[in-house]
Amino acid sequence: MKTRILITIIALSLFTTTFAIAQKTAGKANTEAKQDSSIKREYVSMYYNEIIDTPCEPVIVDGKIYNGCCKFTSGQLRTNKKTRYSTDPFSGEKVDKATAYIAPDPNKEKGVLYFESKENYNRYFKQLNYGQYRKIK
């Protein structure tokens, strides 16, 4: 009985330490990521590329944070590399969603677009004659 309790305590300690390290790593990755100030990154499902009503589950892959809105999408982000990338609509270049500049998609009510930089975001919307696009409620 005492052995089981000791093993449980050790397992919980290891889990807590691992979780704390992941959170610290996640914090560093989030400070490097850029986004439209009207969008809270933790509310973007990076699988569906949409803003959702509740915070997403952080998925850490190679030290970068992606957001999944459920177990399925989190699993896809973790195992399917293609789901972690998008195309910058201005430059046409491949962009990592974890480090991309995220902005609202003018063609989808809750959709988002991923850009290499804020400059590309501004150029894209200027090209569309939108100027700076709408703010999210």
N, C-alpha and C positions, 0 to 999 in steps of 0.2 A: 504494500500500500504506500509506504513512504517513498519507495523507488518511483512509483507512478507519479506521485506529487512532485518529486524532484525533477523528473523528466518533463512534466508539464510546465513547471516553472522555467526550466532551461529553454524549452521550445518557445514559450511566450517571450522570454528575454531576447532570443535570437530574432523572432518575428518583429518585435518592437524596434530593435536596433536596425534591422534591414529596412523597415518602414521609414524610420527617421533618416537614414542615409538616402533613401529614394526621394523623400520630401525635400531634403537639402539639395540634391541634384536637380530636382524638378524646379525649385526656386531659381537656381542659376540659369537653367534653360529658359525659363519664362522671362527673365530680365533681358535676355538677348533677343527674344522674339519681338517683332513689331506688329502693330495692328492699328486699324482705324480707331480713333479714340471713342467712337460711339459703340464699338463692339467689345464685349468682354469675352476674351479668348476661351475661358472655361465654359462658356455657353455655346460654343461652336462644335457641332458634331462634324468631325473631320472625315467621317465615312460618308455621310449624307450631304456634307457641305451646306449645312443649314444652321441657323440660329435656333436653339431650342429653349424651352421655358425653365429648365432646371440645369444646374451645373453638371457637366459631363464627368465621366470617370477618366482620370489621367492615365495614359498608357505610355510607359517609358520604354523607348527602344533606342539603343545606342546612345544613351544619355540625353535624348531629345523627348519632349513631351508632345503627345498627340492626344486627342480627346475622342472618346467613344461614348455614345449615349446609352448603350446597353451591353450586355455580355457578348452578343454576336458581333457588334461593330468593334468593340474593344479587341476581340479575338482576331477579327479581320485586319485591323490596324497593326496588331502585333505580328501576325504571320504572313500577311500579303503586302509585300513592299510597294506594289502599285497603288495601294490605297493611301499611302503616305505622301504621295506626290500629286501635283496638279500642273497645269500649264498657265503661265502668266499670260493673261489675255492681251497685254500690250506688246510684249517682246516675243511671245510664242515659245519662250524658254521653259524648261522643266524647273519646277520650284518645289522645295521641301515644305510641306504644310506646317511643320513645327517651327520653322524660322521665317515663314512668309509674312508679308504685310497683308493682313486680312481686311477686306472691305465688303460692304453690302453689294449684292448683285442687283443691278437695276431691272433685270428681267424676271426676278423671282422674289416674292414677298419676303421670305425668310432666308433666301439663298445668300451665299458668300462667294467671293472671288479671292484668289491668292495671287499676290504680286511679289516680284523679286525685291521691290523697294517702294517707298512712298512716292518717289519721283515717277515710277511707272504707273502707279495708281493715278496720280494727278494728270499725267499725260493721256492716259486711257480715257478718263472722264472728260477732259478738255476736248479730246478728239471727237467724243460723242456729243459735244456741246452741252454737257451736264454741269461743267464746272465742278465744284465740290458736291458730291452726291448727298442724299438724304441722311438724316441721323436716325438711328434705331430708337424706338420708343423705350 
